[in-house]
Amino acid sequence: MPSATPTTGPEGRSGPEVRVRRPVAEPEAEGPDIGALVTETLRSLREISGDNVFRAAMAILVVAVAAKVYVLNASYFVEDDFLFFGAAYAADLTPDYLFSLHKGHFMPGAMFLVYLQTAFWPYNWWVGAGFMLGLQTLALLVFLRLTWELFGRRWALLVPFTVYALAPLTIPVLGWWAAALNAVPFQLAILLALLWTVRHVRTSDPRHAWWAAGAIAFGMLFSVKALFLPALVFVFAIAFLYPGHPVAATLRAFRAHRVFWSVLVAMTVGYLALYLFSQNAGSGGEGAGVPEWEAASELLRRMFGQVFPVGALGGPFEWSIITPAGGLVEPRDFVVLGAVAMWLLIVLSSLWLRGRAWRAWALLLGYLLFVDAIPTVIARGRGHGLAGADPRYVADAALIFALCLALAFLVVREQRARESVGTAGVAPSVRAAPGRRARRNRAIAAGVLTVGYAAGALYSTHTYADTLNGERLREYLGNVRASMADLPEEGALYPRPVPEEVVLEWNGDRRLTSYVLPPLAPGDDGERLAHPEQGSAAYVFDDDGNLVPGEHTLFSNMFAPGPEHDCLGTLDGAVSWPALAPGGLEQVVTFAYTSDRDAPLVVSVGGGWIETVLPAAPDGGFWHVPAPQQGDRLSLLTEGEEDLCMTTVAFGKLAPNERSTHPIPLSQEGTDEGDADDTETSEDPGSSEDTGADLEASD
């Protein structure tokens, strides 16, 4: 098969043909089967396992994986993780579920993994985190393979490999499961796409083209950023694989591999159309939107001025802003200045050693701008720019930095071959080869800097683990599991918000126990929790995750008879009171009553009607009815008024009842006068005319 790599001199002039390619033994129409590929892979692995460079890389890999396990051991499910489990439990595995957006993220592959874990291993940390750790480890191995293929075997490969393997910027995204579902598969997709593109450009083997396109499609299943992956692959190829200046390299790329690049363009357009369709079909206001100038500029300042320049070099060493999901980056001024000085040293040194190094830094800058900055501004550039301090938005840039660091200082095989056989009189694109002493000094300097980077990166990883709240979250879900194992058969399970460190308040009803905890319930009890029913007893989960009796708070609407009456008065069984009802799944109407027989009752809030039956309770009882409607009146319609005596009615949210006593805190039940003053209690006037007039007005 003829080489598809055009070969000219380093400045694009004609010269002897140079082939940098792997020979393909099979005919073009045939290829090895899977068994042959596996055999060949194992044989290559056995051969390389005795190589000292490979052994050193594996030692670095072990240290990196150990550091990541250390962080994962300190972390746990938090925030969006709970939302994922709740959404998967409430949905069926349908295209609508898989292609739905989560806060602007289009990630059907991630949604499938969430559904799978919800169905078989709900809230099992090491199943989810362990799988992501496995993908991250695989990404590190592919990175090593990519650099080995680009530059050949050399000790210098250990520098960029260490930079990526220990990068602190990749730690927070791995420690938060919801973020890892996007970022870790995307990093793997980047590396696989680049690796197979290198092989396709060098050999023109169509199988490698298919694998590269498949890697890009794989990335598109997990991250919206994969929209830019075809462009990244193309820019990388014309900058480092095809000869000549960028314009000439672009023309050669389309002449040599027109079909491959056309397919990638089609994938980009198709994915963009699919994302926009999903965005328009969404119902929420989360995700993409028009950014605000002040918030967007603050976000970019933090991202480009603090997070990436410091984090890429092993910082930030301390995590000043602590959130429930871990620390954010706000380094001290002297740390930022030190990082800027180091960046200048790295970039200028590379430009002095290799004139073509500017291509690597241009690739990195373009990636930061188009893949990280612009999508983040569109998605988070409203309200407050603090999102720019989150290292998760530039986690994938740590990979690109490590690769560009190698591209800036090392010469890819294509360029080295062209330079070695360039025609006479063609100026070399790099400086003359340094002497032995100079090479040794550079190796020592690179080794010292790499060791320093590793020490700083590991320290930053350690301090980040200290910001995590995994122990508290494990304790919470441990208590929930224990309560789920011994749920009461009688009574109803009512929702209330989980603690702030579990899911933030701004998530609305998605932070309720009825949304995030049903996956842990056995059998049909999940439905009891997800869809609260009427019941004679009320239970809620407290802030420690224990299931306890519920009681109305002092902010509930409460109605009691006047001092001269034992029962609330009605007019022909009807009664209505003004009541503030903001609406929501937490709202419950509770009746304290006595009745010699079952008493049918209709509850009306905001024009909606709820039918219920108060069970016979001659000695007194309670009955709880969910009432999520919004309105400004509570109206009741009863039958058999002579048998039913309502002693108290409460309407509002339930809270944990630490005393396990009366579910309605009333002053006449023994609370002091100060409590009674704070309680929204209406005394029944005992006038049937007034209650009837109220009902007529509400009707």
C-alpha positions as CSV (number, residue, x, y, z in Angstrom):
1,M,0.0,0.0,0.0
2,P,1.5,3.4,-0.9
3,S,2.2,5.7,2.0
4,A,-0.5,8.3,2.5
5,T,1.9,10.7,4.2
6,P,3.1,13.4,1.8
7,T,6.9,13.8,2.2
8,T,8.7,17.0,1.6
9,G,11.5,18.9,3.2
10,P,10.9,20.6,6.5
11,E,9.8,23.8,4.9
12,G,7.4,22.1,2.4
13,R,10.0,21.8,-0.4
14,S,10.2,18.6,-2.5
15,G,12.7,16.0,-1.2
16,P,13.3,12.3,-1.0
17,E,10.2,10.4,0.0
18,V,10.1,9.4,3.6
19,R,7.7,6.9,5.0
20,V,6.8,6.9,8.7
21,R,4.3,4.1,8.9
22,R,3.6,0.7,10.2
23,P,3.6,-2.0,7.5
24,V,0.3,-3.7,7.0
25,A,0.8,-7.4,6.3
26,E,-2.8,-8.2,5.4
27,P,-4.4,-7.3,2.0
28,E,-6.6,-4.1,2.2
29,A,-9.8,-6.1,1.7
30,E,-9.0,-8.3,4.7
31,G,-8.0,-7.9,8.3
32,P,-7.1,-9.9,11.3
33,D,-9.9,-11.3,13.3
34,I,-10.4,-10.4,17.0
35,G,-8.5,-13.5,18.2
36,A,-5.5,-12.4,16.1
37,L,-5.6,-8.9,17.4
38,V,-5.8,-10.1,21.0
39,T,-2.8,-12.4,20.4
40,E,-0.8,-9.7,18.8
41,T,-1.6,-7.3,21.7
42,L,-0.5,-9.8,24.3
43,R,2.7,-10.6,22.4
44,S,3.5,-6.9,22.2
45,L,2.8,-6.5,25.9
46,R,5.1,-9.3,26.8
47,E,7.8,-7.8,24.7
48,I,7.5,-4.3,26.2
49,S,7.1,-5.5,29.8
50,G,10.9,-5.9,30.0
51,D,11.6,-2.4,28.8
52,N,13.0,-0.1,31.6
53,V,11.0,3.0,30.3
54,F,7.8,1.0,30.4
55,R,8.6,-0.3,33.9
56,A,9.3,3.2,35.1
57,A,6.0,4.4,33.6
58,M,4.2,1.5,35.4
59,A,5.7,2.6,38.7
60,I,4.4,6.1,38.1
61,L,1.0,4.6,37.2
62,V,0.9,2.7,40.5
63,V,1.6,5.9,42.4
64,A,-1.1,7.8,40.5
65,V,-3.7,5.1,41.0
66,A,-2.9,4.9,44.7
67,A,-3.4,8.7,45.0
68,K,-6.7,8.5,43.2
69,V,-7.9,5.7,45.4
70,Y,-6.9,7.8,48.4
71,V,-9.2,10.6,47.2
72,L,-12.1,8.2,46.3
73,N,-11.9,6.7,49.7
74,A,-12.5,10.2,51.2
75,S,-15.2,11.0,48.7
76,Y,-18.8,9.8,48.3
77,F,-22.0,10.5,46.4
78,V,-23.1,14.1,46.7
79,E,-25.2,16.7,45.0
80,D,-26.0,15.7,41.3
81,D,-25.2,12.1,42.1
82,F,-28.4,11.9,44.1
83,L,-30.3,13.6,41.3
84,F,-29.1,11.1,38.8
85,F,-30.2,8.2,41.0
86,G,-33.6,9.8,41.6
87,A,-34.2,10.5,37.9
88,A,-33.2,7.0,36.9
89,Y,-35.5,5.4,39.5
90,A,-38.4,7.5,38.3
91,A,-37.9,6.8,34.6
92,D,-37.9,3.8,32.2
93,L,-35.0,3.0,30.0
94,T,-36.3,4.8,26.9
95,P,-34.8,7.2,24.3
96,D,-36.6,10.1,26.1
97,Y,-34.6,9.3,29.3
98,L,-31.3,8.6,27.6
99,F,-31.4,11.7,25.4
100,S,-32.7,14.1,28.1
101,L,-30.5,16.9,29.2
102,H,-29.2,17.2,32.8
103,K,-28.4,20.9,33.5
104,G,-27.4,21.4,29.9
105,H,-25.4,18.2,29.6
106,F,-26.2,15.8,26.8
107,M,-24.8,12.4,27.8
108,P,-26.8,9.3,26.8
109,G,-23.9,7.1,27.6
110,A,-23.7,8.5,31.1
111,M,-27.4,8.2,31.6
112,F,-27.3,4.5,30.6
113,L,-24.5,3.9,33.2
114,V,-26.6,5.7,35.9
115,Y,-29.7,3.6,35.0
116,L,-27.7,0.4,35.1
117,Q,-26.3,1.2,38.5
118,T,-29.6,2.4,39.9
119,A,-31.2,-0.9,38.8
120,F,-28.5,-3.2,40.2
121,W,-26.2,-1.4,42.6
122,P,-28.1,1.8,43.9
123,Y,-25.8,4.1,45.8
124,N,-22.9,1.6,45.8
125,W,-19.9,3.9,45.8
126,W,-17.2,1.5,44.8
127,V,-19.1,0.2,41.8
128,G,-19.6,3.6,40.3
129,A,-16.3,5.1,41.5
130,G,-14.3,1.9,40.7
131,F,-15.6,1.8,37.2
132,M,-14.6,5.5,36.6
133,L,-11.2,4.7,38.2
134,G,-10.8,1.8,35.7
135,L,-11.5,4.1,32.8
136,Q,-9.1,6.7,34.1
137,T,-6.4,4.1,34.4
138,L,-7.1,3.0,30.9
139,A,-6.8,6.6,29.7
140,L,-3.3,6.8,31.3
141,L,-2.2,3.7,29.5
142,V,-3.5,5.0,26.2
143,F,-1.7,8.3,26.8
144,L,1.5,6.4,27.3
145,R,0.8,4.4,24.1
146,L,0.0,7.6,22.1
147,T,3.2,9.3,23.1
148,W,5.3,6.2,22.5
149,E,3.8,6.0,19.1
150,L,4.3,9.6,18.3
151,F,7.9,10.0,19.6
152,G,9.3,6.5,19.9
153,R,10.8,4.9,22.9
154,R,12.6,7.5,25.0
155,W,13.0,8.3,28.7
156,A,11.6,11.8,28.0
157,L,8.2,10.2,27.7
158,L,8.1,9.9,31.5
159,V,7.8,13.7,31.9
160,P,4.4,14.3,30.1
161,F,3.2,10.9,31.5
162,T,3.9,12.1,35.0
163,V,2.2,15.4,34.4
164,Y,-1.0,13.7,33.2
165,A,-0.9,10.8,35.6
166,L,-0.6,13.0,38.8
167,A,-2.4,16.1,37.5
168,P,-4.4,17.7,40.4
169,L,-6.9,19.1,37.9
170,T,-8.1,15.6,37.2
171,I,-8.7,14.7,40.8
172,P,-11.8,16.7,41.7
173,V,-13.6,15.5,38.6
174,L,-12.8,11.9,39.4
175,G,-13.9,12.3,43.0
176,W,-17.4,13.5,42.1
177,W,-19.3,10.7,40.4
178,A,-21.6,12.9,38.4
179,A,-18.7,14.9,37.0
180,A,-16.6,11.8,36.3
181,L,-19.4,10.4,34.2
182,N,-18.7,13.2,31.7
183,A,-15.1,13.9,32.1
184,V,-13.4,10.5,32.4
185,P,-14.9,8.8,29.3
186,F,-14.3,12.1,27.4
187,Q,-10.5,12.0,28.3
188,L,-10.4,8.4,27.1
189,A,-12.2,9.3,23.9
190,I,-9.7,12.1,23.2
191,L,-6.7,9.8,23.6
192,L,-8.2,6.9,21.5
193,A,-9.2,9.3,18.8
194,L,-5.7,10.8,18.6
195,L,-4.0,7.4,18.7
196,W,-6.1,5.9,15.9
197,T,-5.8,9.0,13.9
198,V,-2.0,8.8,14.1
199,R,-2.2,5.2,12.9
200,H,-4.6,6.0,10.1
201,V,-2.6,8.9,8.8
202,R,0.6,6.8,8.8
203,T,-0.9,3.7,7.2
204,S,-4.1,4.7,5.5
205,D,-5.6,1.5,7.0
206,P,-9.4,2.1,7.0
207,R,-9.8,0.1,10.1
208,H,-8.0,2.8,12.1
209,A,-10.2,5.4,10.6
210,W,-13.3,3.5,11.8
211,W,-11.8,3.1,15.2
212,A,-11.0,6.8,15.4
213,A,-14.5,7.8,14.4
214,G,-15.9,5.3,16.9
215,A,-13.8,6.9,19.6
216,I,-15.2,10.3,18.8
217,A,-18.7,8.8,18.8
218,F,-18.0,7.3,22.2
219,G,-16.9,10.7,23.5
220,M,-20.1,12.2,22.2
221,L,-22.2,9.8,24.3
222,F,-20.7,11.3,27.5
223,S,-19.8,15.0,27.0
224,V,-21.0,17.9,25.0
225,K,-17.4,19.0,24.7
226,A,-16.9,16.1,22.2
227,L,-18.6,18.4,19.7
228,F,-15.1,19.8,19.3
229,L,-13.3,16.5,19.2
230,P,-13.2,16.2,15.4
231,A,-11.7,19.7,15.2
232,L,-9.1,18.8,17.8
233,V,-8.1,15.7,15.9
234,F,-7.9,17.6,12.6
235,V,-5.8,20.5,14.0
236,F,-3.5,18.0,15.8
237,A,-3.0,16.1,12.5
238,I,-2.2,19.1,10.3
239,A,0.1,20.6,12.9
240,F,2.2,17.5,13.6
241,L,1.5,14.7,11.2
242,Y,1.3,16.3,7.8
243,P,4.3,18.2,6.5
244,G,4.4,21.9,5.6
245,H,2.8,25.0,6.9
246,P,-0.8,24.8,8.2
247,V,-2.4,25.7,4.9
248,A,-0.4,23.3,2.9
249,A,-0.9,20.6,5.5
250,T,-4.6,21.1,5.4
251,L,-4.7,20.7,1.6
252,R,-2.6,17.5,1.9
253,A,-4.8,16.2,4.6
254,F,-8.0,16.4,2.4
255,R,-6.2,15.1,-0.6
256,A,-4.8,12.0,1.2
257,H,-7.7,11.2,3.6
258,R,-10.7,13.1,2.2
259,V,-13.3,10.5,3.3
260,F,-12.0,10.3,6.9
261,W,-12.1,14.1,7.4
262,S,-15.5,14.4,5.7
263,V,-16.9,11.8,8.0
264,L,-15.7,13.8,11.0
265,V,-17.3,17.0,9.6
266,A,-20.6,15.1,9.2
267,M,-20.3,13.8,12.8
268,T,-19.8,17.3,14.1
269,V,-22.8,18.7,12.2
270,G,-25.0,15.8,13.1
271,Y,-24.1,15.9,16.8
272,L,-24.7,19.7,17.0
273,A,-28.1,19.3,15.4
274,L,-29.0,16.5,17.9
275,Y,-27.9,18.6,20.8
276,L,-29.8,21.7,19.7
277,F,-32.9,19.5,19.2
278,S,-32.6,18.1,22.7
279,Q,-32.0,21.6,24.1
280,N,-35.1,22.9,22.5
281,A,-37.1,19.9,23.7
282,G,-36.0,20.4,27.3
283,S,-38.4,21.9,29.8
284,G,-36.0,23.5,32.3
285,G,-34.0,26.7,32.4
286,E,-30.8,25.0,33.4
287,G,-27.8,24.7,31.0
288,A,-27.1,26.8,28.0
289,G,-28.2,30.5,28.1
290,V,-27.1,34.0,27.3
291,P,-24.2,34.8,29.7
292,E,-24.0,38.0,31.8
293,W,-20.9,40.1,31.2
294,E,-19.9,40.5,34.8
295,A,-20.3,36.9,35.7
296,A,-18.7,35.7,32.5
297,S,-15.6,37.9,32.9
298,E,-15.2,36.8,36.5
299,L,-15.5,33.2,35.4
300,L,-12.8,33.6,32.7
301,R,-10.5,35.5,35.1
302,R,-10.6,32.7,37.6
303,M,-10.3,29.9,34.9
304,F,-7.4,31.5,32.9
305,G,-5.8,33.5,35.6
306,Q,-5.9,31.1,38.5
307,V,-7.3,27.6,38.1
308,F,-5.5,26.3,34.9
309,P,-2.1,28.0,35.2
310,V,-1.7,27.0,38.8
311,G,-3.4,23.6,38.6
312,A,-1.5,22.5,35.5
313,L,1.8,22.9,37.3
314,G,0.9,20.8,40.3
315,G,-1.1,23.4,42.4
316,P,-3.0,24.8,44.0
317,F,-1.5,23.2,47.1
318,E,-4.5,24.5,49.2
319,W,-8.2,24.6,48.4
320,S,-9.5,27.9,49.9
321,I,-13.2,27.6,49.0
322,I,-15.0,24.5,50.4
323,T,-18.2,23.3,48.9
324,P,-20.2,20.1,49.6
325,A,-18.7,18.6,46.5
326,G,-15.1,19.5,47.5
327,G,-12.7,22.3,47.3
328,L,-12.4,25.1,44.7
329,V,-9.3,26.9,43.5
330,E,-8.5,30.4,44.8
331,P,-4.7,30.5,45.1
332,R,-2.7,33.1,46.9
333,D,-1.1,35.9,44.8
334,F,2.5,34.6,45.2
335,V,1.4,31.2,44.0
336,V,-0.1,32.7,40.9
337,L,3.0,34.8,40.2
338,G,5.2,31.7,40.7
339,A,3.0,29.8,38.2
340,V,3.2,32.6,35.6
341,A,7.0,32.6,35.9
342,M,7.2,28.9,35.5
343,W,4.9,29.1,32.4
344,L,7.2,31.7,30.9
345,L,10.2,29.5,31.5
346,I,8.6,26.4,29.9
347,V,7.2,28.2,26.9
348,L,10.3,30.3,26.1
349,S,12.6,27.3,26.6
350,S,10.6,25.2,24.2
351,L,10.7,28.0,21.6
352,W,14.4,28.4,22.0
353,L,15.0,24.7,21.5
354,R,12.4,24.1,18.8
355,G,11.0,26.8,16.5
356,R,7.9,24.6,15.8
357,A,7.0,24.5,19.5
358,W,4.6,27.4,19.0
359,R,2.2,24.9,17.3
360,A,1.9,23.0,20.5
361,W,1.1,26.0,22.6
362,A,-1.3,27.3,20.0
363,L,-3.1,24.0,20.2
364,L,-3.3,24.2,23.9
365,L,-4.6,27.8,23.9
366,G,-7.2,27.1,21.2
367,Y,-8.4,24.1,23.2
368,L,-8.7,26.1,26.4
369,L,-10.7,28.8,24.6
370,F,-13.0,26.8,22.3
371,V,-13.5,23.5,24.3
372,D,-13.3,24.7,27.9
373,A,-14.0,28.4,28.2
374,I,-16.7,29.1,25.7
375,P,-19.0,26.1,26.6
376,T,-18.5,26.9,30.3
377,V,-19.4,30.6,29.8
378,I,-22.5,29.6,27.9
379,A,-23.6,27.1,30.5
380,R,-22.5,28.9,33.7
381,G,-21.9,32.5,32.8
382,R,-24.9,33.8,34.6
383,G,-25.4,34.9,38.2
384,H,-21.9,34.5,39.7
385,G,-18.5,33.9,38.2
386,L,-17.4,31.6,41.1
387,A,-17.9,28.6,38.7
388,G,-14.6,29.6,37.2
389,A,-12.9,28.4,40.4
390,D,-14.1,24.9,39.8
391,P,-11.2,22.8,38.4
392,R,-13.7,20.3,36.9
393,Y,-14.3,22.6,34.0
394,V,-10.6,22.3,32.9
395,A,-9.9,18.8,33.9
396,D,-9.6,17.6,30.3
397,A,-7.2,20.5,29.6
398,A,-4.7,18.8,32.0
399,L,-4.5,16.0,29.4
400,I,-4.0,18.4,26.5
401,F,-1.3,20.3,28.5
402,A,0.7,17.1,29.1
403,L,0.4,16.2,25.4
404,C,1.3,19.7,24.2
405,L,4.3,19.7,26.6
406,A,5.6,16.6,24.8
407,L,4.9,18.1,21.4
408,A,6.7,21.3,22.3
409,F,10.0,19.7,23.4
410,L,10.0,16.4,21.5
411,V,10.0,15.7,17.8
412,V,7.4,13.4,16.3
413,R,8.6,10.6,14.1
414,E,7.3,12.2,10.9
415,Q,9.3,15.4,11.5
416,R,12.4,13.6,12.7
417,A,12.4,11.5,9.6
418,R,11.9,14.5,7.3
419,E,14.7,16.4,9.0
420,S,17.1,13.4,8.8
421,V,16.8,13.1,5.1
422,G,16.0,16.6,4.1
423,T,17.6,17.9,0.9
424,A,20.9,19.7,1.1
425,G,20.6,23.4,1.6
426,V,17.3,23.2,3.5
427,A,17.5,24.9,6.8
428,P,16.7,22.5,9.7
429,S,13.6,23.4,11.7
430,V,15.3,22.9,15.0
431,R,18.7,23.9,16.3
432,A,21.7,21.7,15.9
433,A,21.8,18.7,18.1
434,P,23.3,19.6,21.5
435,G,26.4,18.0,22.8
436,R,26.5,15.2,25.4
437,R,26.9,17.6,28.3
438,A,24.1,19.8,27.2
439,R,21.8,16.8,26.8
440,R,22.7,15.6,30.3
441,N,22.1,19.0,31.8
442,R,18.7,19.2,30.2
443,A,17.8,15.7,31.3
444,I,18.8,16.6,34.9
445,A,16.8,19.8,34.8
446,A,13.8,18.0,33.4
447,G,14.1,15.3,36.0
448,V,14.3,17.8,38.9
449,L,11.3,19.8,37.6
450,T,9.3,16.6,37.1
451,V,10.1,15.4,40.7
452,G,9.1,18.8,42.0
453,Y,5.9,18.7,40.0
454,A,5.1,15.2,41.3
455,A,5.7,16.3,44.9
456,G,3.4,19.4,44.5
457,A,0.8,17.4,42.7
458,L,0.6,14.7,45.3
459,Y,0.4,17.3,48.1
460,S,-2.4,19.1,46.3
461,T,-4.2,15.8,45.9
462,H,-3.8,15.1,49.7
463,T,-5.1,18.5,50.7
464,Y,-8.1,18.1,48.3
465,A,-9.0,14.9,50.0
466,D,-9.2,16.8,53.3
467,T,-12.0,19.0,51.8
468,L,-14.3,16.1,51.1
469,N,-17.2,15.1,53.2
470,G,-17.4,11.4,52.4
471,E,-17.5,10.2,56.0
472,R,-20.6,12.3,56.8
473,L,-22.3,11.3,53.5
474,R,-21.6,7.6,54.1
475,E,-23.0,7.8,57.6
476,Y,-26.2,9.5,56.2
477,L,-26.8,6.8,53.6
478,G,-25.8,4.1,56.1
479,N,-28.6,5.3,58.4
480,V,-31.0,5.5,55.5
481,R,-30.2,1.9,54.6
482,A,-30.7,0.7,58.1
483,S,-34.1,2.5,58.3
484,M,-35.1,1.1,54.9
485,A,-34.5,-2.4,56.2
486,D,-37.1,-1.9,59.0
487,L,-39.8,0.2,57.5
488,P,-43.1,0.3,59.4
489,E,-45.9,-1.5,57.7
490,E,-48.5,1.0,58.8
491,G,-48.3,4.8,58.2
492,A,-47.0,6.9,55.4
493,L,-43.6,8.2,54.4
494,Y,-43.6,11.9,53.7
495,P,-40.9,14.0,52.0
496,R,-38.7,16.6,53.4
497,P,-35.4,18.1,52.1
498,V,-32.2,16.1,52.6
499,P,-29.4,18.0,54.3
500,E,-27.7,20.8,52.5
501,E,-24.4,18.9,52.3
502,V,-26.2,16.1,50.4
503,V,-28.1,18.2,47.8
504,L,-28.2,22.0,47.6
505,E,-31.4,23.8,48.3
506,W,-31.7,25.4,44.8
507,N,-32.5,22.0,43.3
508,G,-36.0,22.4,44.5
509,D,-38.2,19.3,44.8
510,R,-35.3,17.2,43.5
511,R,-33.7,17.5,46.9
512,L,-36.6,15.8,48.7
513,T,-36.3,12.4,50.2
514,S,-39.2,11.2,48.0
515,Y,-36.9,11.9,45.0
516,V,-33.4,10.8,46.0
517,L,-34.0,7.9,48.5
518,P,-36.5,5.5,46.8
519,P,-33.7,3.6,45.0
520,L,-32.6,2.3,48.4
521,A,-36.1,1.1,49.4
522,P,-36.8,-2.7,49.1
523,G,-39.6,-3.9,46.9
524,D,-42.7,-1.8,46.7
525,D,-41.6,0.5,49.5
526,G,-39.8,2.7,47.0
527,E,-43.2,3.6,45.6
528,R,-44.4,4.4,49.2
529,L,-41.6,6.8,49.5
530,A,-41.7,8.3,46.0
531,H,-45.5,8.8,46.0
532,P,-46.7,9.4,49.6
533,E,-50.1,8.1,50.6
534,Q,-52.6,8.9,53.2
535,G,-52.0,7.3,56.6
536,S,-52.7,7.2,60.3
537,A,-49.1,7.8,61.1
538,A,-46.5,10.1,59.5
539,Y,-42.8,9.3,59.2
540,V,-40.0,11.4,57.8
541,F,-36.2,11.1,57.5
542,D,-34.2,13.3,59.8
543,D,-31.0,15.1,58.9
544,D,-29.0,12.0,60.1
545,G,-30.9,9.7,57.7
546,N,-33.0,8.0,60.4
547,L,-36.7,7.4,59.8
548,V,-38.6,9.0,62.7
549,P,-42.2,10.2,63.4
550,G,-43.1,13.5,61.8
551,E,-44.8,16.5,63.3
552,H,-46.0,19.8,61.9
553,T,-43.6,22.7,62.4
554,L,-44.6,26.0,64.1
555,F,-44.9,27.5,60.7
556,S,-47.8,25.3,59.7
557,N,-51.4,26.6,59.5
558,M,-53.2,25.2,62.6
559,F,-56.9,25.3,63.4
560,A,-58.4,24.5,66.8
561,P,-61.8,25.0,68.5
562,G,-62.3,27.9,70.8
563,P,-62.0,27.6,74.5
564,E,-65.7,26.9,74.9
565,H,-65.8,24.1,72.3
566,D,-64.4,20.6,72.0
567,C,-64.8,20.3,68.3
568,L,-64.3,22.5,65.3
569,G,-67.6,23.9,64.1
570,T,-69.0,23.3,60.6
571,L,-72.1,24.4,58.7
572,D,-73.8,21.3,57.5
573,G,-70.5,19.5,57.5
574,A,-68.6,22.3,55.6
575,V,-65.9,24.6,56.9
576,S,-63.3,26.8,55.3
577,W,-60.3,28.8,56.7
578,P,-57.8,31.2,55.2
579,A,-54.5,29.3,54.9
580,L,-51.2,30.2,53.3
581,A,-50.4,27.3,51.0
582,P,-47.3,27.9,48.7
583,G,-47.7,24.4,47.3
584,G,-45.2,21.6,47.0
585,L,-44.9,17.9,47.7
586,E,-44.1,18.5,51.4
587,Q,-47.5,19.9,52.2
588,V,-49.7,17.6,54.4
589,V,-53.0,18.1,56.0
590,T,-53.2,16.4,59.4
591,F,-56.5,15.7,61.3
592,A,-56.7,15.0,65.0
593,Y,-60.2,13.7,65.6
594,T,-62.6,11.2,67.2
595,S,-65.2,9.2,65.3
596,D,-67.3,6.2,66.1
597,R,-67.3,5.1,62.4
598,D,-65.4,5.8,59.2
599,A,-66.0,9.4,58.2
600,P,-65.8,10.4,54.5
601,L,-64.1,13.8,54.0
602,V,-63.2,16.0,51.1
603,V,-60.2,18.4,51.3
604,S,-59.9,21.4,49.0
605,V,-56.9,23.5,48.6
606,G,-56.6,26.1,45.8
607,G,-59.7,24.7,44.0
608,G,-58.4,21.1,43.9
609,W,-60.3,18.4,45.7
610,I,-58.9,15.4,47.6
611,E,-61.2,12.6,48.8
612,T,-60.3,10.7,51.9
613,V,-61.9,8.6,54.7
614,L,-61.0,9.1,58.3
615,P,-61.0,5.6,59.9
616,A,-63.1,5.0,63.0
617,A,-61.3,6.2,66.1
618,P,-63.6,6.3,69.1
619,D,-60.7,7.1,71.4
620,G,-59.1,9.6,69.1
621,G,-56.7,9.3,66.2
622,F,-54.7,11.1,63.5
623,W,-55.0,11.0,59.7
624,H,-52.5,12.6,57.3
625,V,-53.4,13.6,53.7
626,P,-50.8,14.9,51.2
627,A,-52.0,18.2,49.7
628,P,-49.5,19.6,47.2
629,Q,-51.8,22.2,45.7
630,Q,-51.2,26.0,46.0
631,G,-53.9,28.2,47.4
632,D,-55.0,30.6,50.1
633,R,-57.8,28.6,51.7
634,L,-58.3,25.2,53.2
635,S,-61.8,23.9,52.9
636,L,-63.4,20.7,54.2
637,L,-66.6,18.9,53.5
638,T,-67.7,16.1,55.8
639,E,-70.6,13.6,56.2
640,G,-72.1,12.4,59.4
641,E,-71.1,15.5,61.4
642,E,-72.7,14.1,64.5
643,D,-70.2,11.2,64.5
644,L,-67.0,13.2,63.7
645,C,-65.3,15.5,66.0
646,M,-62.2,17.3,64.6
647,T,-60.2,18.5,67.5
648,T,-57.3,20.0,65.5
649,V,-56.4,20.5,61.8
650,A,-52.9,21.3,60.7
651,F,-51.7,22.2,57.2
652,G,-48.1,22.6,56.3
653,K,-44.8,20.7,56.2
654,L,-43.6,18.0,58.5
655,A,-40.4,17.9,60.5
656,P,-38.7,15.2,62.6
657,N,-40.5,14.6,65.9
658,E,-37.8,14.0,68.4
659,R,-40.2,13.5,71.2
660,S,-42.3,10.9,69.2
661,T,-45.5,12.5,70.7
662,H,-48.4,14.5,69.2
663,P,-47.8,15.2,65.5
664,I,-49.4,18.7,65.9
665,P,-47.6,21.0,68.4
666,L,-50.4,22.9,70.1
667,S,-50.3,25.3,73.0
668,Q,-53.2,23.5,74.7
669,E,-51.3,20.3,74.4
670,G,-48.7,21.5,76.7
671,T,-46.5,24.0,74.9
672,D,-45.7,27.3,76.5
673,E,-47.3,30.6,75.6
674,G,-44.3,31.8,73.7
675,D,-44.6,28.8,71.4
676,A,-48.3,29.4,71.0
677,D,-47.7,33.0,69.9
678,D,-45.4,31.8,67.1
679,T,-47.9,29.1,65.9
680,E,-50.3,30.1,63.2
681,T,-53.3,28.9,65.0
682,S,-56.9,29.9,64.3
683,E,-59.5,29.3,67.0
684,D,-62.8,28.1,65.7
685,P,-65.4,30.8,66.6
686,G,-68.1,28.2,67.1
687,S,-70.4,30.1,64.7
688,S,-71.8,27.9,62.0
689,E,-72.9,31.0,60.0
690,D,-69.3,32.3,59.8
691,T,-67.9,28.9,58.7
692,G,-70.6,28.6,56.1
693,A,-70.0,32.1,54.7
694,D,-66.3,31.3,54.4
695,L,-67.0,28.2,52.4
696,E,-69.4,30.0,50.1
697,A,-66.8,32.7,49.5
698,S,-64.2,30.0,48.7
699,D,-66.6,28.4,46.3
